[in-house]
């Protein structure tokens, strides 16, 4: 396992952050407050005679400048279509993307709110309406630089990161190594059952934590993971509970969604393969970020045997889910 060492974010000192804001043309008052963020670094920055701004410093080496600009352009398209999204601001410098030393950064208006209560049917219906409209914009043209979801290749490559880094305890390796091929094959069967599915530009990480609700208003935030993939990727993360609850929630989402855009019902076969990919990718993400001092501090359980035994159990449950019938849509086959 990689030992903690110097990391690019070590250079992101308060003075560096404030200098970056001044380089973009902001007249700052020196107030600086770190916000919760792991992949990137995000700060509330005080501005003279104005509301605070939110500054996001992208993780060096993760995205190219072209990929970040595609995120910004996609978010701007959504905002121009009156879809409620928090888009990066044009800074006094005139650009939405700045660079200071090795860091790319963007600035966003400060917005408050809380995650939506997806147990409320009206909330799901409204989210479905907005996602249908978001996907209409997403389907209007392709990403040229952003990656696409590839479930099977992703399972293989993310698992290899864990194997090469020797992250899985030796006594759990036989169970882990026997599960991965079974999961891969089960995902491949489900993908075949889904058949050909349209790919479009997506939010990419559309869970409740990336949606703000305040005074009946909804806001989609953090398109850092936007990419190309099937529409179901932006829907399934909003479902929770047992099979009956998720089925009812899915029906509400689709009722709103199809007010604006048709949905390919066969994409429901992709939910469990996408869940399987996300489970393994999350472990690989933590492994890849372990040289960042924030990760051992906030995720100390990652190196504990109990975590990995829980993952093996979760993978067995996931295999059973992949082998079960796909989620039912009320009123559908």
PyMOL commands that set and color helices and strands:
alter all, ss='L'
color gray80, all
select helices_A, chain A and resi 8-11+14-23+65-80+121-138+151-164+170-194+208-210+231-234+236-238+243-257+265-288+293-298+300-303+305-323
alter helices_A, ss='H'
color red, helices_A
select strands_A, chain A and resi 28-35+41-47+53-57+98-100+103-109+200-202+211-214+217-220+227-229
alter strands_A, ss='S'
color yellow, strands_A
deselect
rebuild
show_as cartoon
